[in-house]
Amino acid sequence: MNPLNRKPHLYSRTRRARPRKKILKLLKADESTHIDQLVELLENEMSSSEIFAALFELELNGKVKQLPGKNFVKSF
């Protein structure tokens, strides 16, 4: 199979980046957002498991910080 004609993999980099970008747009650095609010805001666009996975990746990359009570803020 020609590598140029391959279909994108389900978990390709660009596909995984979309949920992260949407979450980062919703989060603020000076105001925390509860995880339930994020799920409610994004429920028509992605599953809760996608949101949890994206938040975990963002936290590992230092782009978001989890506060007590499952609240999240954007990091600098």
All heavy atoms as a GROMACS GRO file, in nm:
protein
  623
    1MET      N    1   0.084  -0.119   0.000
    1MET     CA    2   0.000   0.000   0.000
    1MET      C    3   0.088   0.125   0.000
    1MET      O    4   0.186   0.133   0.073
    1MET     CB    5  -0.091  -0.001   0.123
    1MET     CG    6  -0.175   0.124   0.134
    1MET     SD    7  -0.273   0.127   0.284
    1MET     CE    8  -0.432   0.100   0.216
    2ASN      N    9   0.052   0.219  -0.080
    2ASN     CA   10   0.125   0.344  -0.089
    2ASN      C   11   0.100   0.428   0.037
    2ASN      O   12  -0.014   0.456   0.071
    2ASN     CB   13   0.078   0.418  -0.214
    2ASN     CG   14   0.154   0.548  -0.236
    2ASN    OD1   15   0.228   0.594  -0.150
    2ASN    ND2   16   0.133   0.606  -0.351
    3PRO      N   17   0.205   0.470   0.109
    3PRO     CA   18   0.183   0.545   0.232
    3PRO      C   19   0.112   0.679   0.212
    3PRO      O   20   0.051   0.731   0.303
    3PRO     CB   21   0.324   0.566   0.288
    3PRO     CG   22   0.419   0.520   0.185
    3PRO     CD   23   0.344   0.445   0.081
    4LEU      N   24   0.117   0.731   0.092
    4LEU     CA   25   0.050   0.859   0.066
    4LEU      C   26  -0.101   0.844   0.052
    4LEU      O   27  -0.175   0.940   0.067
    4LEU     CB   28   0.107   0.923  -0.061
    4LEU     CG   29   0.256   0.958  -0.056
    4LEU    CD1   30   0.300   1.011  -0.190
    4LEU    CD2   31   0.285   1.058   0.054
    5ASN      N   32  -0.148   0.724   0.024
    5ASN     CA   33  -0.290   0.700   0.005
    5ASN      C   34  -0.359   0.644   0.129
    5ASN      O   35  -0.477   0.611   0.124
    5ASN     CB   36  -0.312   0.604  -0.113
    5ASN     CG   37  -0.274   0.667  -0.244
    5ASN    OD1   38  -0.280   0.788  -0.257
    5ASN    ND2   39  -0.234   0.586  -0.338
    6ARG      N   40  -0.287   0.632   0.238
    6ARG     CA   41  -0.347   0.576   0.359
    6ARG      C   42  -0.447   0.673   0.419
    6ARG      O   43  -0.428   0.794   0.417
    6ARG     CB   44  -0.240   0.546   0.463
    6ARG     CG   45  -0.160   0.425   0.430
    6ARG     CD   46  -0.081   0.381   0.547
    6ARG     NE   47   0.017   0.483   0.583
    6ARG     CZ   48   0.104   0.471   0.680
    6ARG    NH1   49   0.107   0.364   0.753
    6ARG    NH2   50   0.190   0.566   0.705
    7LYS      N   51  -0.553   0.617   0.476
    7LYS     CA   52  -0.651   0.698   0.546
    7LYS      C   53  -0.594   0.734   0.683
    7LYS      O   54  -0.516   0.658   0.740
    7LYS     CB   55  -0.781   0.620   0.565
    7LYS     CG   56  -0.854   0.594   0.437
    7LYS     CD   57  -0.981   0.520   0.463
    7LYS     CE   58  -1.054   0.493   0.333
    7LYS     NZ   59  -1.176   0.417   0.355
    8PRO      N   60  -0.633   0.849   0.738
    8PRO     CA   61  -0.582   0.884   0.870
    8PRO      C   62  -0.629   0.784   0.975
    8PRO      O   63  -0.741   0.737   0.971
    8PRO     CB   64  -0.641   1.022   0.898
    8PRO     CG   65  -0.733   1.052   0.788
    8PRO     CD   66  -0.720   0.948   0.683
    9HIS      N   67  -0.542   0.752   1.065
    9HIS     CA   68  -0.572   0.660   1.174
    9HIS      C   69  -0.672   0.725   1.269
    9HIS      O   70  -0.673   0.846   1.287
    9HIS     CB   71  -0.442   0.624   1.248
    9HIS     CG   72  -0.460   0.514   1.347
    9HIS    ND1   73  -0.491   0.539   1.476
    9HIS    CD2   74  -0.452   0.380   1.334
    9HIS    CE1   75  -0.500   0.424   1.541
    9HIS    NE2   76  -0.477   0.327   1.457
   10LEU      N   77  -0.756   0.646   1.330
   10LEU     CA   78  -0.857   0.695   1.422
   10LEU      C   79  -0.797   0.784   1.531
   10LEU      O   80  -0.855   0.883   1.572
   10LEU     CB   81  -0.931   0.577   1.487
   10LEU     CG   82  -1.037   0.611   1.590
   10LEU    CD1   83  -1.149   0.692   1.526
   10LEU    CD2   84  -1.093   0.485   1.653
   11TYR      N   85  -0.679   0.750   1.576
   11TYR     CA   86  -0.615   0.826   1.683
   11TYR      C   87  -0.496   0.906   1.631
   11TYR      O   88  -0.395   0.918   1.697
   11TYR     CB   89  -0.572   0.732   1.796
   11TYR     CG   90  -0.690   0.665   1.859
   11TYR    CD1   91  -0.717   0.531   1.836
   11TYR    CD2   92  -0.778   0.736   1.939
   11TYR    CE1   93  -0.827   0.469   1.891
   11TYR    CE2   94  -0.888   0.675   1.995
   11TYR     CZ   95  -0.912   0.542   1.972
   11TYR     OH   96  -1.021   0.483   2.027
   12SER      N   97  -0.509   0.961   1.513
   12SER     CA   98  -0.401   1.040   1.456
   12SER      C   99  -0.381   1.167   1.538
   12SER      O  100  -0.466   1.208   1.616
   12SER     CB  101  -0.431   1.076   1.310
   12SER     OG  102  -0.538   1.167   1.305
   13ARG      N  103  -0.269   1.230   1.518
   13ARG     CA  104  -0.235   1.349   1.594
   13ARG      C  105  -0.338   1.461   1.578
   13ARG      O  106  -0.375   1.526   1.674
   13ARG     CB  107  -0.099   1.399   1.547
   13ARG     CG  108  -0.007   1.428   1.656
   13ARG     CD  109   0.125   1.470   1.603
   13ARG     NE  110   0.222   1.393   1.677
   13ARG     CZ  111   0.349   1.410   1.670
   13ARG    NH1  112   0.398   1.499   1.590
   13ARG    NH2  113   0.430   1.338   1.743
   14THR      N  114  -0.381   1.485   1.456
   14THR     CA  115  -0.477   1.593   1.434
   14THR      C  116  -0.613   1.562   1.497
   14THR      O  117  -0.678   1.649   1.549
   14THR     CB  118  -0.496   1.621   1.283
   14THR    OG1  119  -0.532   1.501   1.219
   14THR    CG2  120  -0.371   1.678   1.223
   15ARG      N  121  -0.653   1.436   1.492
   15ARG     CA  122  -0.781   1.398   1.552
   15ARG      C  123  -0.777   1.414   1.704
   15ARG      O  124  -0.874   1.457   1.765
   15ARG     CB  125  -0.816   1.255   1.514
   15ARG     CG  126  -0.953   1.213   1.560
   15ARG     CD  127  -1.000   1.092   1.483
   15ARG     NE  128  -1.124   1.041   1.534
   15ARG     CZ  129  -1.244   1.082   1.494
   15ARG    NH1  130  -1.253   1.174   1.400
   15ARG    NH2  131  -1.353   1.033   1.545
   16ARG      N  132  -0.664   1.379   1.766
   16ARG     CA  133  -0.650   1.393   1.911
   16ARG      C  134  -0.638   1.538   1.952
   16ARG      O  135  -0.671   1.574   2.064
   16ARG     CB  136  -0.528   1.317   1.960
   16ARG     CG  137  -0.546   1.169   1.964
   16ARG     CD  138  -0.433   1.101   2.036
   16ARG     NE  139  -0.309   1.173   2.029
   16ARG     CZ  140  -0.194   1.125   1.984
   16ARG    NH1  141  -0.187   1.003   1.940
   16ARG    NH2  142  -0.085   1.198   1.983
   17ALA      N  143  -0.588   1.624   1.864
   17ALA     CA  144  -0.565   1.764   1.899
   17ALA      C  145  -0.696   1.843   1.906
   17ALA      O  146  -0.704   1.940   1.981
   17ALA     CB  147  -0.472   1.829   1.797
   18ARG      N  148  -0.797   1.803   1.833
   18ARG     CA  149  -0.923   1.879   1.830
   18ARG      C  150  -0.988   1.893   1.968
   18ARG      O  151  -1.022   2.004   2.007
   18ARG     CB  152  -1.020   1.816   1.732
   18ARG     CG  153  -0.981   1.840   1.589
   18ARG     CD  154  -1.084   1.783   1.493
   18ARG     NE  155  -1.022   1.766   1.364
   18ARG     CZ  156  -1.034   1.660   1.288
   18ARG    NH1  157  -1.108   1.559   1.327
   18ARG    NH2  158  -0.974   1.652   1.172
   19PRO      N  159  -1.006   1.782   2.042
   19PRO     CA  160  -1.067   1.799   2.175
   19PRO      C  161  -0.983   1.888   2.266
   19PRO      O  162  -1.037   1.969   2.341
   19PRO     CB  163  -1.075   1.657   2.230
   19PRO     CG  164  -1.072   1.569   2.111
   19PRO     CD  165  -0.989   1.642   2.009
   20ARG      N  166  -0.852   1.874   2.258
   20ARG     CA  167  -0.764   1.956   2.343
   20ARG      C  168  -0.780   2.104   2.311
   20ARG      O  169  -0.787   2.187   2.401
   20ARG     CB  170  -0.619   1.912   2.327
   20ARG     CG  171  -0.594   1.773   2.382
   20ARG     CD  172  -0.447   1.740   2.385
   20ARG     NE  173  -0.380   1.767   2.260
   20ARG     CZ  174  -0.315   1.677   2.188
   20ARG    NH1  175  -0.308   1.552   2.230
   20ARG    NH2  176  -0.256   1.709   2.077
   21LYS      N  177  -0.786   2.137   2.183
   21LYS     CA  178  -0.801   2.278   2.144
   21LYS      C  179  -0.934   2.335   2.191
   21LYS      O  180  -0.940   2.448   2.239
   21LYS     CB  181  -0.788   2.293   1.992
   21LYS     CG  182  -0.647   2.276   1.943
   21LYS     CD  183  -0.640   2.294   1.794
   21LYS     CE  184  -0.498   2.275   1.745
   21LYS     NZ  185  -0.484   2.297   1.601
   22LYS      N  186  -1.039   2.257   2.178
   22LYS     CA  187  -1.171   2.304   2.221
   22LYS      C  188  -1.175   2.325   2.372
   22LYS      O  189  -1.232   2.423   2.420
   22LYS     CB  190  -1.279   2.205   2.178
   22LYS     CG  191  -1.302   2.206   2.030
   22LYS     CD  192  -1.408   2.107   1.989
   22LYS     CE  193  -1.427   2.113   1.838
   22LYS     NZ  194  -1.534   2.028   1.791
   23ILE      N  195  -1.114   2.235   2.446
   23ILE     CA  196  -1.111   2.248   2.592
   23ILE      C  197  -1.029   2.370   2.632
   23ILE      O  198  -1.070   2.447   2.719
   23ILE     CB  199  -1.056   2.119   2.656
   23ILE    CG1  200  -1.160   2.008   2.641
   23ILE    CG2  201  -1.022   2.141   2.803
   23ILE    CD1  202  -1.110   1.870   2.677
   24LEU      N  203  -0.916   2.390   2.568
   24LEU     CA  204  -0.832   2.506   2.601
   24LEU      C  205  -0.904   2.638   2.574
   24LEU      O  206  -0.885   2.735   2.646
   24LEU     CB  207  -0.700   2.501   2.524
   24LEU     CG  208  -0.594   2.408   2.580
   24LEU    CD1  209  -0.474   2.400   2.487
   24LEU    CD2  210  -0.552   2.452   2.719
   25LYS      N  211  -0.988   2.641   2.472
   25LYS     CA  212  -1.065   2.762   2.443
   25LYS      C  213  -1.166   2.792   2.554
   25LYS      O  214  -1.196   2.908   2.581
   25LYS     CB  215  -1.139   2.749   2.310
   25LYS     CG  216  -1.051   2.764   2.190
   25LYS     CD  217  -1.133   2.754   2.063
   25LYS     CE  218  -1.044   2.763   1.940
   25LYS     NZ  219  -1.122   2.753   1.815
   26LEU      N  220  -1.218   2.688   2.618
   26LEU     CA  221  -1.318   2.706   2.722
   26LEU      C  222  -1.257   2.741   2.858
   26LEU      O  223  -1.322   2.807   2.939
   26LEU     CB  224  -1.402   2.579   2.737
   26LEU     CG  225  -1.493   2.544   2.621
   26LEU    CD1  226  -1.556   2.407   2.643
   26LEU    CD2  227  -1.601   2.650   2.605
   27LEU      N  228  -1.136   2.696   2.883
   27LEU     CA  229  -1.075   2.718   3.013
   27LEU      C  230  -1.012   2.856   3.024
   27LEU      O  231  -0.966   2.912   2.925
   27LEU     CB  232  -0.968   2.612   3.040
   27LEU     CG  233  -1.018   2.470   3.061
   27LEU    CD1  234  -0.900   2.375   3.077
   27LEU    CD2  235  -1.109   2.462   3.182
   28LYS      N  236  -1.011   2.909   3.145
   28LYS     CA  237  -0.949   3.039   3.174
   28LYS      C  238  -0.840   3.019   3.278
   28LYS      O  239  -0.844   2.925   3.356
   28LYS     CB  240  -1.054   3.135   3.227
   28LYS     CG  241  -1.166   3.160   3.129
   28LYS     CD  242  -1.273   3.246   3.190
   28LYS     CE  243  -1.388   3.258   3.091
   28LYS     NZ  244  -1.502   3.323   3.150
   29ALA      N  245  -0.744   3.108   3.280
   29ALA     CA  246  -0.635   3.099   3.376
   29ALA      C  247  -0.676   3.153   3.513
   29ALA      O  248  -0.624   3.110   3.615
   29ALA     CB  249  -0.513   3.175   3.325
   30ASP      N  250  -0.770   3.246   3.514
   30ASP     CA  251  -0.806   3.312   3.639
   30ASP      C  252  -0.939   3.266   3.699
   30ASP      O  253  -0.982   3.316   3.801
   30ASP     CB  254  -0.810   3.463   3.617
   30ASP     CG  255  -0.911   3.506   3.511
   30ASP    OD1  256  -0.955   3.419   3.433
   30ASP    OD2  257  -0.944   3.626   3.507
   31GLU      N  258  -1.003   3.169   3.634
   31GLU     CA  259  -1.133   3.120   3.682
   31GLU      C  260  -1.142   2.970   3.655
   31GLU      O  261  -1.126   2.926   3.542
   31GLU     CB  262  -1.245   3.194   3.609
   31GLU     CG  263  -1.384   3.158   3.655
   31GLU     CD  264  -1.490   3.233   3.575
   31GLU    OE1  265  -1.464   3.345   3.529
   31GLU    OE2  266  -1.598   3.176   3.559
   32SER      N  267  -1.169   2.892   3.759
   32SER     CA  268  -1.174   2.747   3.742
   32SER      C  269  -1.308   2.704   3.679
   32SER      O  270  -1.409   2.771   3.695
   32SER     CB  271  -1.154   2.675   3.875
   32SER     OG  272  -1.260   2.702   3.962
   33THR      N  273  -1.302   2.593   3.608
   33THR     CA  274  -1.420   2.534   3.544
   33THR      C  275  -1.430   2.390   3.592
   33THR      O  276  -1.334   2.314   3.582
   33THR     CB  277  -1.407   2.538   3.391
   33THR    OG1  278  -1.381   2.672   3.350
   33THR    CG2  279  -1.533   2.488   3.324
   34HIS      N  280  -1.548   2.353   3.641
   34HIS     CA  281  -1.570   2.217   3.689
   34HIS      C  282  -1.582   2.122   3.571
   34HIS      O  283  -1.632   2.158   3.464
   34HIS     CB  284  -1.696   2.210   3.775
   34HIS     CG  285  -1.708   2.083   3.852
   34HIS    ND1  286  -1.771   1.972   3.800
   34HIS    CD2  287  -1.661   2.048   3.974
   34HIS    CE1  288  -1.764   1.875   3.889
   34HIS    NE2  289  -1.698   1.919   3.996
   35ILE      N  290  -1.536   2.000   3.591
   35ILE     CA  291  -1.536   1.899   3.484
   35ILE      C  292  -1.678   1.873   3.432
   35ILE      O  293  -1.698   1.854   3.312
   35ILE     CB  294  -1.468   1.770   3.531
   35ILE    CG1  295  -1.435   1.683   3.409
   35ILE    CG2  296  -1.550   1.696   3.634
   35ILE    CD1  297  -1.336   1.574   3.438
   36ASP      N  298  -1.778   1.877   3.520
   36ASP     CA  299  -1.917   1.855   3.475
   36ASP      C  300  -1.962   1.965   3.380
   36ASP      O  301  -2.037   1.940   3.286
   36ASP     CB  302  -2.012   1.848   3.595
   36ASP     CG  303  -1.994   1.722   3.677
   36ASP    OD1  304  -1.933   1.625   3.626
   36ASP    OD2  305  -2.041   1.719   3.792
   37GLN      N  306  -1.916   2.087   3.404
   37GLN     CA  307  -1.950   2.198   3.315
   37GLN      C  308  -1.887   2.178   3.178
   37GLN      O  309  -1.950   2.204   3.075
   37GLN     CB  310  -1.907   2.331   3.376
   37GLN     CG  311  -1.952   2.451   3.297
   37GLN     CD  312  -1.910   2.582   3.363
   37GLN    OE1  313  -1.846   2.583   3.468
   37GLN    NE2  314  -1.944   2.693   3.300
   38LEU      N  315  -1.762   2.131   3.175
   38LEU     CA  316  -1.697   2.104   3.047
   38LEU      C  317  -1.771   1.996   2.969
   38LEU      O  318  -1.793   2.009   2.849
   38LEU     CB  319  -1.552   2.061   3.069
   38LEU     CG  320  -1.454   2.168   3.114
   38LEU    CD1  321  -1.320   2.107   3.152
   38LEU    CD2  322  -1.437   2.273   3.006
   39VAL      N  323  -1.810   1.890   3.039
   39VAL     CA  324  -1.883   1.780   2.974
   39VAL      C  325  -2.015   1.832   2.919
   39VAL      O  326  -2.054   1.800   2.806
   39VAL     CB  327  -1.906   1.663   3.072
   39VAL    CG1  328  -2.002   1.560   3.015
   39VAL    CG2  329  -1.773   1.597   3.108
   40GLU      N  330  -2.084   1.916   2.995
   40GLU     CA  331  -2.212   1.970   2.950
   40GLU      C  332  -2.194   2.060   2.828
   40GLU      O  333  -2.272   2.053   2.733
   40GLU     CB  334  -2.276   2.050   3.064
   40GLU     CG  335  -2.418   2.095   3.035
   40GLU     CD  336  -2.481   2.163   3.155
   40GLU    OE1  337  -2.470   2.109   3.267
   40GLU    OE2  338  -2.540   2.271   3.135
   41LEU      N  339  -2.091   2.143   2.828
   41LEU     CA  340  -2.067   2.234   2.716
   41LEU      C  341  -2.025   2.161   2.588
   41LEU      O  342  -2.055   2.207   2.478
   41LEU     CB  343  -1.959   2.336   2.754
   41LEU     CG  344  -1.997   2.439   2.858
   41LEU    CD1  345  -1.874   2.516   2.906
   41LEU    CD2  346  -2.102   2.536   2.803
   42LEU      N  347  -1.958   2.048   2.604
   42LEU     CA  348  -1.903   1.977   2.488
   42LEU      C  349  -1.977   1.848   2.454
   42LEU      O  350  -1.934   1.773   2.366
   42LEU     CB  351  -1.755   1.945   2.514
   42LEU     CG  352  -1.664   2.066   2.527
   42LEU    CD1  353  -1.528   2.026   2.580
   42LEU    CD2  354  -1.652   2.140   2.395
   43GLU      N  355  -2.089   1.821   2.521
   43GLU     CA  356  -2.157   1.692   2.505
   43GLU      C  357  -2.202   1.664   2.362
   43GLU      O  358  -2.212   1.548   2.323
   43GLU     CB  359  -2.274   1.679   2.601
   43GLU     CG  360  -2.391   1.772   2.573
   43GLU     CD  361  -2.499   1.761   2.679
   43GLU    OE1  362  -2.499   1.664   2.756
   43GLU    OE2  363  -2.584   1.851   2.684
   44ASN      N  364  -2.228   1.766   2.282
   44ASN     CA  365  -2.271   1.745   2.143
   44ASN      C  366  -2.154   1.725   2.049
   44ASN      O  367  -2.173   1.689   1.933
   44ASN     CB  368  -2.356   1.863   2.095
   44ASN     CG  369  -2.487   1.873   2.171
   44ASN    OD1  370  -2.544   1.772   2.210
   44ASN    ND2  371  -2.534   1.994   2.192
   45GLU      N  372  -2.032   1.751   2.097
   45GLU     CA  373  -1.915   1.744   2.011
   45GLU      C  374  -1.825   1.625   2.039
   45GLU      O  375  -1.753   1.580   1.950
   45GLU     CB  376  -1.834   1.873   2.024
   45GLU     CG  377  -1.914   1.995   1.985
   45GLU     CD  378  -1.836   2.122   2.005
   45GLU    OE1  379  -1.719   2.126   1.963
   45GLU    OE2  380  -1.892   2.216   2.064
   46MET      N  381  -1.825   1.576   2.164
   46MET     CA  382  -1.738   1.464   2.199
   46MET      C  383  -1.790   1.393   2.323
   46MET      O  384  -1.870   1.449   2.398
   46MET     CB  385  -1.594   1.512   2.220
   46MET     CG  386  -1.577   1.610   2.334
   46MET     SD  387  -1.413   1.684   2.343
   46MET     CE  388  -1.430   1.815   2.223
   47SER      N  389  -1.745   1.271   2.342
   47SER     CA  390  -1.789   1.192   2.457
   47SER      C  391  -1.715   1.237   2.583
   47SER      O  392  -1.610   1.302   2.576
   47SER     CB  393  -1.763   1.044   2.432
   47SER     OG  394  -1.623   1.019   2.433
   48SER      N  395  -1.770   1.200   2.697
   48SER     CA  396  -1.706   1.236   2.823
   48SER      C  397  -1.569   1.170   2.834
   48SER      O  398  -1.475   1.229   2.888
   48SER     CB  399  -1.794   1.199   2.942
   48SER     OG  400  -1.823   1.061   2.942
   49SER      N  401  -1.553   1.049   2.782
   49SER     CA  402  -1.423   0.983   2.789
   49SER      C  403  -1.318   1.056   2.705
   49SER      O  404  -1.202   1.063   2.742
   49SER     CB  405  -1.433   0.837   2.748
   49SER     OG  406  -1.480   0.825   2.617
   50GLU      N  407  -1.360   1.114   2.593
   50GLU     CA  408  -1.268   1.195   2.512
   50GLU      C  409  -1.227   1.320   2.588
   50GLU      O  410  -1.111   1.362   2.582
   50GLU     CB  411  -1.332   1.235   2.379
   50GLU     CG  412  -1.345   1.124   2.279
   50GLU     CD  413  -1.415   1.169   2.153
   50GLU    OE1  414  -1.529   1.218   2.161
   50GLU    OE2  415  -1.354   1.154   2.045
   51ILE      N  416  -1.321   1.379   2.659
   51ILE     CA  417  -1.291   1.499   2.738
   51ILE      C  418  -1.194   1.465   2.850
   51ILE      O  419  -1.095   1.536   2.872
   51ILE     CB  420  -1.420   1.561   2.793
   51ILE    CG1  421  -1.508   1.610   2.678
   51ILE    CG2  422  -1.389   1.675   2.891
   51ILE    CD1  423  -1.649   1.646   2.717
   52PHE      N  424  -1.219   1.355   2.922
   52PHE     CA  425  -1.130   1.314   3.031
   52PHE      C  426  -0.990   1.285   2.979
   52PHE      O  427  -0.891   1.326   3.040
   52PHE     CB  428  -1.185   1.190   3.102
   52PHE     CG  429  -1.320   1.208   3.165
   52PHE    CD1  430  -1.406   1.101   3.177
   52PHE    CD2  431  -1.364   1.331   3.211
   52PHE    CE1  432  -1.532   1.115   3.235
   52PHE    CE2  433  -1.490   1.347   3.268
   52PHE     CZ  434  -1.574   1.239   3.280
   53ALA      N  435  -0.981   1.217   2.866
   53ALA     CA  436  -0.850   1.184   2.808
   53ALA      C  437  -0.776   1.310   2.765
   53ALA      O  438  -0.655   1.324   2.788
   53ALA     CB  439  -0.868   1.090   2.688
   54ALA      N  440  -0.849   1.403   2.704
   54ALA     CA  441  -0.787   1.528   2.660
   54ALA      C  442  -0.739   1.610   2.779
   54ALA      O  443  -0.629   1.666   2.777
   54ALA     CB  444  -0.885   1.609   2.576
   55LEU      N  445  -0.819   1.616   2.885
   55LEU     CA  446  -0.778   1.688   3.006
   55LEU      C  447  -0.653   1.625   3.067
   55LEU      O  448  -0.562   1.695   3.112
   55LEU     CB  449  -0.891   1.691   3.109
   55LEU     CG  450  -1.001   1.792   3.084
   55LEU    CD1  451  -1.120   1.764   3.175
   55LEU    CD2  452  -0.950   1.934   3.103
   56PHE      N  453  -0.648   1.492   3.068
   56PHE     CA  454  -0.532   1.422   3.121
   56PHE      C  455  -0.406   1.456   3.041
   56PHE      O  456  -0.301   1.486   3.097
   56PHE     CB  457  -0.558   1.272   3.121
   56PHE     CG  458  -0.446   1.192   3.179
   56PHE    CD1  459  -0.416   1.198   3.314
   56PHE    CD2  460  -0.371   1.109   3.098
   56PHE    CE1  461  -0.312   1.124   3.367
   56PHE    CE2  462  -0.267   1.033   3.150
   56PHE     CZ  463  -0.237   1.041   3.285
   57GLU      N  464  -0.417   1.454   2.907
   57GLU     CA  465  -0.303   1.488   2.822
   57GLU      C  466  -0.260   1.633   2.844
   57GLU      O  467  -0.142   1.662   2.852
   57GLU     CB  468  -0.339   1.468   2.675
   57GLU     CG  469  -0.338   1.324   2.631
   57GLU     CD  470  -0.361   1.311   2.482
   57GLU    OE1  471  -0.292   1.379   2.404
   57GLU    OE2  472  -0.450   1.234   2.444
   58LEU      N  473  -0.358   1.723   2.853
   58LEU     CA  474  -0.326   1.864   2.875
   58LEU      C  475  -0.258   1.885   3.010
   58LEU      O  476  -0.165   1.966   3.022
   58LEU     CB  477  -0.454   1.949   2.867
   58LEU     CG  478  -0.513   1.966   2.728
   58LEU    CD1  479  -0.654   2.022   2.736
   58LEU    CD2  480  -0.423   2.056   2.643
   59GLU      N  481  -0.302   1.811   3.110
   59GLU     CA  482  -0.240   1.821   3.242
   59GLU      C  483  -0.097   1.766   3.240
   59GLU      O  484  -0.006   1.828   3.297
   59GLU     CB  485  -0.324   1.745   3.344
   59GLU     CG  486  -0.286   1.773   3.488
   59GLU     CD  487  -0.381   1.709   3.587
   59GLU    OE1  488  -0.476   1.638   3.548
   59GLU    OE2  489  -0.357   1.729   3.707
   60LEU      N  490  -0.076   1.655   3.172
   60LEU     CA  491   0.059   1.600   3.160
   60LEU      C  492   0.154   1.695   3.086
   60LEU      O  493   0.272   1.701   3.116
   60LEU     CB  494   0.056   1.465   3.089
   60LEU     CG  495   0.002   1.348   3.168
   60LEU    CD1  496  -0.003   1.223   3.080
   60LEU    CD2  497   0.086   1.321   3.291
   61ASN      N  498   0.099   1.768   2.989
   61ASN     CA  499   0.179   1.862   2.911
   61ASN      C  500   0.193   1.998   2.979
   61ASN      O  501   0.255   2.088   2.922
   61ASN     CB  502   0.119   1.880   2.772
   61ASN     CG  503   0.133   1.754   2.688
   61ASN    OD1  504   0.229   1.680   2.703
   61ASN    ND2  505   0.036   1.728   2.603
   62GLY      N  506   0.133   2.013   3.096
   62GLY     CA  507   0.146   2.138   3.170
   62GLY      C  508   0.061   2.252   3.118
   62GLY      O  509   0.084   2.367   3.153
   63LYS      N  510  -0.038   2.222   3.036
   63LYS     CA  511  -0.122   2.328   2.979
   63LYS      C  512  -0.244   2.358   3.065
   63LYS      O  513  -0.300   2.466   3.055
   63LYS     CB  514  -0.164   2.291   2.838
   63LYS     CG  515  -0.043   2.276   2.749
   63LYS     CD  516  -0.076   2.288   2.605
   63LYS     CE  517   0.054   2.272   2.529
   63LYS     NZ  518   0.053   2.327   2.400
   64VAL      N  519  -0.286   2.262   3.147
   64VAL     CA  520  -0.395   2.285   3.242
   64VAL      C  521  -0.353   2.231   3.377
   64VAL      O  522  -0.263   2.147   3.388
   64VAL     CB  523  -0.529   2.220   3.199
   64VAL    CG1  524  -0.574   2.270   3.064
   64VAL    CG2  525  -0.522   2.071   3.203
   65LYS      N  526  -0.419   2.282   3.478
   65LYS     CA  527  -0.392   2.237   3.615
   65LYS      C  528  -0.525   2.198   3.678
   65LYS      O  529  -0.624   2.269   3.663
   65LYS     CB  530  -0.329   2.352   3.693
   65LYS     CG  531  -0.290   2.315   3.833
   65LYS     CD  532  -0.222   2.432   3.901
   65LYS     CE  533  -0.186   2.396   4.043
   65LYS     NZ  534  -0.126   2.508   4.112
   66GLN      N  535  -0.524   2.083   3.746
   66GLN     CA  536  -0.645   2.040   3.815
   66GLN      C  537  -0.640   2.090   3.958
   66GLN      O  538  -0.541   2.072   4.028
   66GLN     CB  539  -0.658   1.887   3.813
   66GLN     CG  540  -0.786   1.840   3.875
   66GLN     CD  541  -0.807   1.690   3.868
   66GLN    OE1  542  -0.905   1.641   3.922
   66GLN    NE2  543  -0.721   1.617   3.802
   67LEU      N  544  -0.748   2.155   3.999
   67LEU     CA  545  -0.761   2.204   4.134
   67LEU      C  546  -0.851   2.109   4.213
   67LEU      O  547  -0.917   2.023   4.155
   67LEU     CB  548  -0.822   2.344   4.132
   67LEU     CG  549  -0.745   2.450   4.052
   67LEU    CD1  550  -0.821   2.581   4.050
   67LEU    CD2  551  -0.606   2.469   4.109
   68PRO      N  552  -0.855   2.122   4.345
   68PRO     CA  553  -0.944   2.035   4.424
   68PRO      C  554  -1.087   2.042   4.375
   68PRO      O  555  -1.135   2.147   4.330
   68PRO     CB  556  -0.931   2.092   4.565
   68PRO     CG  557  -0.797   2.160   4.568
   68PRO     CD  558  -0.778   2.213   4.429
   69GLY      N  559  -1.156   1.930   4.384
   69GLY     CA  560  -1.297   1.924   4.345
   69GLY      C  561  -1.320   1.908   4.197
   69GLY      O  562  -1.425   1.940   4.144
   70LYS      N  563  -1.219   1.857   4.124
   70LYS     CA  564  -1.229   1.835   3.978
   70LYS      C  565  -1.254   1.965   3.902
   70LYS      O  566  -1.330   1.972   3.805
   70LYS     CB  567  -1.340   1.734   3.943
   70LYS     CG  568  -1.316   1.597   4.002
   70LYS     CD  569  -1.210   1.524   3.928
   70LYS     CE  570  -1.200   1.384   3.982
   70LYS     NZ  571  -1.089   1.311   3.930
   71ASN      N  572  -1.189   2.071   3.947
   71ASN     CA  573  -1.192   2.201   3.878
   71ASN      C  574  -1.062   2.218   3.801
   71ASN      O  575  -0.956   2.176   3.848
   71ASN     CB  576  -1.211   2.315   3.979
   71ASN     CG  577  -1.347   2.316   4.039
   71ASN    OD1  578  -1.446   2.342   3.971
   71ASN    ND2  579  -1.356   2.283   4.167
   72PHE      N  580  -1.072   2.281   3.684
   72PHE     CA  581  -0.955   2.296   3.599
   72PHE      C  582  -0.935   2.443   3.560
   72PHE      O  583  -1.031   2.518   3.543
   72PHE     CB  584  -0.972   2.214   3.470
   72PHE     CG  585  -0.965   2.066   3.495
   72PHE    CD1  586  -1.078   1.995   3.535
   72PHE    CD2  587  -0.846   1.998   3.481
   72PHE    CE1  588  -1.072   1.859   3.558
   72PHE    CE2  589  -0.839   1.862   3.505
   72PHE     CZ  590  -0.952   1.792   3.544
   73VAL      N  591  -0.807   2.481   3.548
   73VAL     CA  592  -0.769   2.614   3.500
   73VAL      C  593  -0.661   2.597   3.395
   73VAL      O  594  -0.587   2.498   3.393
   73VAL     CB  595  -0.717   2.706   3.614
   73VAL    CG1  596  -0.828   2.744   3.710
   73VAL    CG2  597  -0.600   2.642   3.686
   74LYS      N  598  -0.650   2.695   3.307
   74LYS     CA  599  -0.546   2.697   3.207
   74LYS      C  600  -0.417   2.741   3.273
   74LYS      O  601  -0.416   2.833   3.354
   74LYS     CB  602  -0.585   2.795   3.096
   74LYS     CG  603  -0.501   2.785   2.970
   74LYS     CD  604  -0.538   2.888   2.868
   74LYS     CE  605  -0.675   2.867   2.810
   74LYS     NZ  606  -0.705   2.958   2.698
   75SER      N  607  -0.306   2.675   3.240
   75SER     CA  608  -0.175   2.711   3.293
   75SER      C  609  -0.102   2.797   3.191
   75SER      O  610  -0.134   2.797   3.074
   75SER     CB  611  -0.091   2.585   3.319
   75SER     OG  612  -0.150   2.506   3.418
   76PHE      N  613  -0.001   2.866   3.240
   76PHE     CA  614   0.081   2.949   3.150
   76PHE      C  615   0.209   2.879   3.118
   76PHE      O  616   0.266   2.808   3.187
   76PHE     CB  617   0.110   3.085   3.211
   76PHE     CG  618  -0.012   3.172   3.216
   76PHE    CD1  619  -0.081   3.190   3.333
   76PHE    CD2  620  -0.057   3.234   3.102
   76PHE    CE1  621  -0.193   3.272   3.338
   76PHE    CE2  622  -0.168   3.315   3.105
   76PHE     CZ  623  -0.237   3.334   3.224
   0.00000   0.00000   0.00000
